Amino acid sequence: MNQRPDESRQAESVTPDALLHTGSGGEVTAEDLVLASGRDITPENLAWAERKLAAEGPAALETLLP
C-alpha cells in the first residue's frame, strides 16, 4: 500500500507567514519590549522599555527578536 501524507492535514500544520512576524508595524508597548527581552515586568524595566521605544520607535522590538 502506498502511504502518502494527508495533504490537507499537512497544509493545516504550516504556520501562516503573517503569524511568523513580530508585527512591529502596529502598536508596540513597553510591556512588549520587556517581555521580548526576557525580563520581568518591573517599574525599572518598563522605564527602560519606554526610553528604548522613544529612541527607536516600534522597530525596537525587532532588535530584540531573532
C-alpha distances in whole Angstrom, upper triangle without the diagonal:
4,6,10,13,15,17,20,20,20,23,25,25,27,30,32,35,38,37,37,41,44,45,49,49,50,53,52,55,56,54,51,52,53,50,48,51,49,53,54,56,60,63,63,59,60,63,61,58,61,63,59,58,62,62,58,57,54,53,54,50,48,50,49,45,43
4,6,10,12,14,17,17,17,20,22,22,24,27,29,31,34,34,34,37,41,42,45,46,47,50,50,52,54,51,48,50,51,47,46,48,47,51,52,54,57,60,60,57,57,60,58,55,58,60,56,56,59,59,55,54,51,49,51,47,45,47,46,43,40
4,7,9,12,14,14,14,17,19,19,20,24,26,28,32,31,31,34,37,39,42,43,44,47,46,48,50,48,45,46,47,44,42,45,44,47,48,50,54,57,57,53,54,57,55,52,55,56,53,52,56,56,52,51,48,46,47,44,42,44,43,39,37
4,6,8,11,11,11,14,16,16,17,21,23,25,28,28,28,31,34,36,39,40,41,43,43,46,47,45,42,44,45,42,40,42,41,45,46,48,52,54,55,51,51,54,52,49,52,54,50,49,53,53,49,48,44,43,44,41,39,41,40,37,34
4,6,9,8,7,10,12,12,14,17,19,22,25,24,24,28,31,32,36,37,38,40,40,42,44,42,38,40,41,38,36,39,38,41,43,44,48,51,51,47,47,51,49,46,48,50,47,46,49,49,46,45,41,40,41,38,36,38,37,33,31
4,6,5,6,9,10,11,13,17,18,21,24,23,24,27,30,31,35,36,36,39,39,41,43,41,38,40,41,37,36,39,38,41,43,44,47,50,51,47,47,50,49,45,48,50,47,45,49,49,46,44,40,40,41,37,36,38,37,34,32
4,5,5,6,9,10,11,15,16,18,21,21,22,25,28,29,33,33,34,36,37,39,41,39,36,38,40,36,35,38,37,41,42,43,47,49,50,46,46,49,47,44,46,48,45,43,47,47,43,42,38,37,39,35,34,36,36,32,30
4,5,5,6,9,10,14,14,18,20,19,21,24,27,28,31,32,32,34,35,37,40,38,35,37,38,35,34,37,36,40,41,41,45,47,48,45,44,47,46,43,44,47,44,42,45,46,42,40,37,36,38,34,33,36,35,31,30
4,5,5,7,9,12,14,17,19,19,20,23,26,27,31,31,31,34,34,36,38,36,33,35,36,33,32,35,34,37,38,39,43,45,46,42,42,45,44,41,43,45,42,41,44,45,41,40,36,35,37,33,32,35,33,30,28
4,5,5,7,10,12,15,18,17,18,21,24,25,29,30,30,33,33,35,37,35,32,34,35,32,30,33,32,36,37,38,42,44,45,41,41,44,43,39,42,44,40,39,43,43,39,38,34,33,35,31,30,32,31,27,26
4,5,6,9,10,13,15,15,16,19,22,23,27,27,28,30,31,33,35,34,30,32,34,31,29,32,32,35,37,37,41,43,44,40,40,43,41,38,40,42,39,37,41,41,37,36,32,31,33,30,28,31,30,26,25
4,6,8,9,13,14,14,15,18,21,22,26,26,26,29,29,31,33,31,28,30,32,29,27,31,30,33,34,35,39,41,42,38,38,41,40,36,38,40,38,36,39,40,37,35,31,31,32,29,27,30,29,26,25
4,6,9,12,14,13,14,17,20,21,25,26,26,28,28,30,32,30,27,29,30,27,25,28,27,31,32,33,37,39,40,36,36,39,38,35,37,39,36,35,38,39,35,34,30,29,30,27,26,28,27,23,22
4,6,9,12,11,11,14,17,19,22,23,24,26,26,28,30,29,25,27,29,26,24,27,26,30,31,32,36,38,39,35,35,38,36,33,35,37,34,32,36,36,33,31,27,27,28,25,23,26,25,21,20
4,6,8,7,7,11,14,15,19,20,20,22,22,25,27,25,22,23,25,22,20,23,24,27,28,29,33,35,35,32,31,34,32,29,31,33,30,29,32,32,29,27,24,23,24,21,20,23,22,18,17
4,5,6,7,10,13,13,17,17,18,21,21,24,26,25,22,24,26,23,21,24,25,28,29,30,33,35,36,32,31,34,33,29,31,33,30,28,31,31,28,26,22,22,24,21,19,22,22,18,18
4,5,5,7,11,11,15,15,16,19,20,23,25,24,21,22,24,22,20,23,24,27,29,29,33,34,34,31,30,32,31,27,29,31,27,26,29,29,25,23,20,19,21,18,16,19,20,16,15
4,6,6,9,8,12,12,13,16,17,20,22,22,18,20,23,21,18,22,23,26,27,27,31,32,32,29,28,30,29,25,26,28,25,23,26,27,23,21,17,17,19,16,15,19,19,16,16
4,6,8,8,12,13,13,16,16,18,21,20,16,18,20,18,16,19,20,23,24,24,28,30,30,27,26,28,27,24,25,27,24,23,26,26,23,21,17,17,19,15,15,18,17,14,14
4,7,9,12,13,14,17,16,19,21,20,16,17,19,17,15,18,19,22,24,24,28,30,30,26,25,28,26,23,25,26,23,22,25,25,22,20,17,16,17,14,12,15,15,11,11
4,5,8,10,11,14,13,16,18,18,14,15,18,16,13,16,18,21,23,23,26,28,27,24,23,25,24,20,22,23,20,19,22,22,18,17,13,12,14,11,9,13,13,10,10
4,6,8,9,11,10,12,14,14,10,11,14,13,10,13,15,18,20,19,23,24,24,20,19,22,20,16,18,20,17,15,18,19,16,14,10,10,11,8,7,11,10,8,10
4,5,6,8,8,12,15,15,11,13,16,15,13,16,18,20,22,21,24,25,25,22,20,22,21,17,18,20,17,15,18,19,15,13,9,10,12,9,9,13,13,11,13
4,5,7,6,10,13,13,10,11,14,14,12,15,17,19,21,20,22,23,23,20,18,19,18,15,15,17,14,11,14,15,12,9,5,6,8,7,7,11,11,11,13
4,7,8,12,15,16,13,14,18,18,16,18,21,23,24,23,25,26,26,23,21,22,21,17,17,19,16,13,15,16,13,10,7,8,11,10,10,14,15,14,16
4,6,10,13,14,12,13,17,17,15,18,21,22,23,21,24,24,24,21,19,21,20,16,16,18,16,13,15,17,14,11,8,10,12,11,12,15,16,16,18
4,6,10,11,10,11,14,15,14,17,19,20,20,18,20,20,21,19,16,17,17,14,13,16,14,11,13,15,13,10,7,10,12,11,13,16,16,16,19
4,7,8,6,8,11,11,11,13,16,16,17,15,17,17,18,15,13,14,14,10,10,13,11,8,11,13,11,8,6,9,9,7,10,13,13,13,17
4,5,5,7,9,10,11,13,15,14,14,12,14,14,15,12,9,11,12,8,8,11,11,8,11,13,12,10,8,11,10,9,13,14,14,15,18
4,5,5,6,9,10,11,13,12,12,9,11,11,11,9,6,8,8,5,5,9,9,7,10,12,12,11,10,12,10,10,13,14,13,15,18
4,5,5,6,8,10,11,10,9,7,9,10,12,9,7,10,10,7,9,12,12,11,14,16,15,14,12,14,12,11,14,15,13,14,18
4,6,5,6,9,10,10,11,10,13,14,14,11,10,13,12,9,10,13,12,10,14,16,14,12,10,12,10,8,11,12,10,11,15
4,5,5,6,9,9,11,10,12,13,13,9,8,11,9,6,9,11,9,8,12,13,12,11,9,10,8,6,9,10,8,10,13
4,6,5,7,6,7,6,9,10,10,6,7,10,8,6,9,12,10,11,14,15,14,14,13,14,11,9,13,12,10,12,15
4,5,5,6,7,7,11,13,13,10,10,13,12,10,13,15,14,14,17,18,17,16,14,15,13,10,13,13,10,11,14
4,5,8,10,11,14,16,15,12,12,15,13,10,14,15,13,13,17,17,15,15,13,13,10,7,9,10,6,7,10
4,6,9,10,13,15,13,10,11,13,11,9,13,14,12,13,17,16,15,16,14,14,11,9,11,10,6,8,11
4,7,9,12,15,14,11,12,15,13,12,16,17,15,16,20,20,19,19,17,17,14,12,14,13,9,10,13
4,6,8,11,10,7,10,12,11,10,14,15,14,16,19,19,19,19,18,18,15,14,16,15,12,13,16
4,6,10,10,7,9,12,12,12,15,17,16,17,20,21,21,21,20,21,18,16,19,18,15,16,19
4,7,8,6,7,10,11,10,12,15,15,15,18,20,20,19,18,20,17,16,19,19,16,17,21
4,5,5,6,9,10,10,12,14,15,16,18,20,21,21,20,22,19,18,21,21,18,20,24
4,6,5,6,9,10,10,12,14,15,16,18,20,20,20,22,19,19,22,21,19,22,25
4,5,5,6,9,10,11,12,14,15,17,18,19,20,21,17,18,21,20,18,21,24
4,5,5,6,9,10,10,12,14,15,16,17,17,18,14,14,18,16,14,17,20
4,5,5,6,9,10,10,12,14,15,15,15,17,14,14,17,17,15,18,21
4,5,5,6,9,10,11,12,14,14,16,17,14,15,19,18,16,19,23
4,6,5,6,9,10,11,12,13,14,15,12,13,16,15,13,17,20
4,5,5,6,8,10,10,10,11,12,9,10,13,12,11,14,18
4,5,5,6,9,10,10,11,13,10,12,15,15,14,17,21
4,5,5,6,9,10,12,13,10,13,16,14,15,18,21
4,5,5,6,7,9,10,7,9,12,11,11,14,18
4,5,5,5,6,8,6,8,11,11,12,15,18
4,6,6,9,11,9,12,15,14,15,18,21
4,6,10,10,8,12,14,13,14,17,20
4,7,6,5,9,10,10,12,14,17
4,5,6,8,10,11,13,15,18
4,5,6,8,10,11,12,15
4,5,5,7,9,10,13
4,5,5,7,9,12
4,5,5,7,10
4,5,5,8
4,6,8
4,7
4
